[in-house]
Amino acid sequence: MRTLRHLGGLLIGLVVTAAVLLGGGWAVQQAVGNAEVPPPDSLRMWIALGAMAAIGLVVGLVMAGRISPLATFVPSLVLLAWTVVYALDTNRALSFIPAEPSVNQILRDAGFGVRILLTTGVLALLGVALFIPVLMPSRWSRRDDELDEDYESTPEGSYY
């Protein structure tokens, strides 16, 4: 049963990683691109802010929830590793961002936003915040294990 819990946490971690990188990158690109236009397009801005809020909600639920710590470890590992690569070799880290014309426009927009998140340190901030729940020992045990320890069996002839 514990293996399924951690497998589910791994899958949730992959989804959170994609949401932060693709969804967050796209939302940041839309917000920054919209801020540069003199009369801001309110619909595009609301969509970008809504996407950011939804991603923040998903990240917050994963950090606070009682699921496997792998759900926060996977995205934190990706974000922190990419930040370390950026600190050591900027050109290599930026080369991972899709920018070729053959790539879909939505992925290029997300890549532009990820570039902003990476170069401003927001990915490092999120990576550290997502790593903190991994350090909590209570996240590695199931709730059933805690309840079994507190249970006292009573002898059969006892009233209490």
Secondary structure per residue as TSV (DSSP state, phi and psi in degrees):
chain	resnum	aa	ss	phi	psi
A	1	M	-	360.0	-37.0
A	2	R	H	-65.5	-34.3
A	3	T	H	-64.7	-40.5
A	4	L	H	-65.3	-36.3
A	5	R	H	-62.5	-44.0
A	6	H	H	-74.4	-31.6
A	7	L	H	-64.9	-43.0
A	8	G	H	-61.9	-39.8
A	9	G	H	-63.3	-38.1
A	10	L	H	-63.7	-44.8
A	11	L	H	-64.6	-41.8
A	12	I	H	-63.6	-37.9
A	13	G	H	-62.2	-39.1
A	14	L	H	-65.8	-39.7
A	15	V	H	-66.1	-41.9
A	16	V	H	-64.4	-39.7
A	17	T	H	-61.0	-46.3
A	18	A	H	-64.4	-39.2
A	19	A	I	-64.4	-43.3
A	20	V	I	-68.0	-45.9
A	21	L	I	-75.2	-50.7
A	22	L	I	-79.4	-52.9
A	23	G	I	-67.3	-45.0
A	24	G	H	-65.9	-41.4
A	25	G	H	-62.1	-44.4
A	26	W	H	-63.3	-44.0
A	27	A	H	-64.6	-40.7
A	28	V	H	-65.6	-41.7
A	29	Q	H	-62.1	-42.8
A	30	Q	H	-64.3	-41.6
A	31	A	H	-67.6	-43.7
A	32	V	H	-68.8	-43.6
A	33	G	H	-63.8	-34.7
A	34	N	H	-75.9	-29.4
A	35	A	H	-72.0	-25.1
A	36	E	H	-78.8	-20.7
A	37	V	S	-80.3	132.2
A	38	P	S	-55.2	-59.0
A	39	P	S	-91.0	106.0
A	40	P	-	-62.6	140.2
A	41	D	-	-79.9	107.2
A	42	S	H	-66.3	-33.4
A	43	L	H	-66.0	-45.9
A	44	R	H	-64.4	-36.4
A	45	M	H	-67.5	-41.7
A	46	W	H	-65.0	-38.8
A	47	I	H	-64.8	-43.6
A	48	A	H	-64.1	-43.4
A	49	L	H	-66.7	-36.9
A	50	G	H	-64.6	-40.6
A	51	A	H	-64.2	-41.2
A	52	M	H	-63.4	-41.9
A	53	A	H	-64.9	-40.2
A	54	A	H	-65.1	-41.2
A	55	I	H	-67.2	-40.1
A	56	G	H	-61.9	-38.1
A	57	L	H	-64.8	-44.7
A	58	V	H	-62.5	-45.6
A	59	V	H	-63.1	-42.8
A	60	G	H	-64.2	-41.6
A	61	L	H	-65.5	-38.7
A	62	V	H	-68.4	-37.5
A	63	M	H	-70.4	-35.5
A	64	A	H	-93.6	-17.1
A	65	G	S	-75.1	163.0
A	66	R	S	-95.8	55.9
A	67	I	S	-109.2	180.0
A	68	S	-	-58.7	141.5
A	69	P	T	-65.6	-13.0
A	70	L	H	-64.3	-23.2
A	71	A	H	-65.8	-26.5
A	72	T	H	-102.7	-24.1
A	73	F	H	-69.5	-41.7
A	74	V	H	-60.7	-53.5
A	75	P	H	-65.2	-35.8
A	76	S	H	-64.9	-38.7
A	77	L	H	-63.1	-44.5
A	78	V	H	-64.1	-48.0
A	79	L	H	-66.8	-42.7
A	80	L	H	-71.1	-37.7
A	81	A	H	-64.4	-42.3
A	82	W	H	-65.0	-36.0
A	83	T	H	-67.4	-39.7
A	84	V	H	-64.9	-42.8
A	85	V	H	-60.9	-39.8
A	86	Y	H	-62.6	-41.2
A	87	A	H	-68.2	-34.7
A	88	L	H	-86.1	-38.3
A	89	D	-	-146.6	91.7
A	90	T	H	-58.8	-45.9
A	91	N	H	-62.5	-39.2
A	92	R	H	-66.9	-43.2
A	93	A	H	-63.6	-40.0
A	94	L	H	-74.7	-20.2
A	95	S	H	-72.3	-17.2
A	96	F	T	-74.4	-14.3
A	97	I	S	-84.3	126.8
A	98	P	-	-69.4	126.0
A	99	A	-	-138.4	-1.3
A	100	E	-	-69.8	149.2
A	101	P	T	-64.4	-20.3
A	102	S	T	-76.5	-12.4
A	103	V	S	-82.7	145.7
A	104	N	-	-53.9	144.6
A	105	Q	H	-60.1	-37.0
A	106	I	H	-65.1	-40.0
A	107	L	H	-68.1	-36.4
A	108	R	H	-65.7	-39.1
A	109	D	H	-63.0	-44.1
A	110	A	H	-62.9	-38.9
A	111	G	H	-63.2	-39.3
A	112	F	H	-62.8	-41.5
A	113	G	H	-67.5	-38.7
A	114	V	H	-64.8	-36.1
A	115	R	H	-59.3	-42.6
A	116	I	H	-64.6	-45.6
A	117	L	H	-62.9	-38.1
A	118	L	H	-71.5	-46.6
A	119	T	H	-73.6	-22.1
A	120	T	H	-93.0	-5.6
A	121	G	T	89.4	5.7
A	122	V	H	-68.0	-35.5
A	123	L	H	-65.5	-36.0
A	124	A	H	-66.2	-42.2
A	125	L	H	-60.6	-47.4
A	126	L	H	-64.9	-37.9
A	127	G	H	-63.0	-42.7
A	128	V	H	-67.1	-43.3
A	129	A	H	-62.5	-37.9
A	130	L	H	-75.0	-19.8
A	131	F	H	-81.0	-26.2
A	132	I	G	-56.4	-45.7
A	133	P	G	-62.2	-22.9
A	134	V	G	-66.2	-29.2
A	135	L	G	-79.3	-10.2
A	136	M	-	-81.9	118.8
A	137	P	G	-62.3	-29.6
A	138	S	G	-66.4	-22.1
A	139	R	G	-72.9	-21.7
A	140	W	G	-87.1	-12.7
A	141	S	S	-108.2	153.5
A	142	R	-	-82.7	159.2
A	143	R	H	-65.1	-33.9
A	144	D	H	-62.8	-36.6
A	145	D	H	-63.3	-39.3
A	146	E	H	-67.2	-38.9
A	147	L	H	-69.5	-34.5
A	148	D	H	-65.8	-33.3
A	149	E	H	-69.3	-33.8
A	150	D	H	-81.6	-14.1
A	151	Y	-	-79.8	128.7
A	152	E	-	-111.0	131.0
A	153	S	-	-84.6	143.4
A	154	T	-	-105.4	146.7
A	155	P	-	-62.9	155.7
A	156	E	T	-65.1	-33.0
A	157	G	T	-87.1	1.8
A	158	S	-	-86.6	149.3
A	159	Y	-	-86.4	-20.1
A	160	Y	-	-114.8	360.0
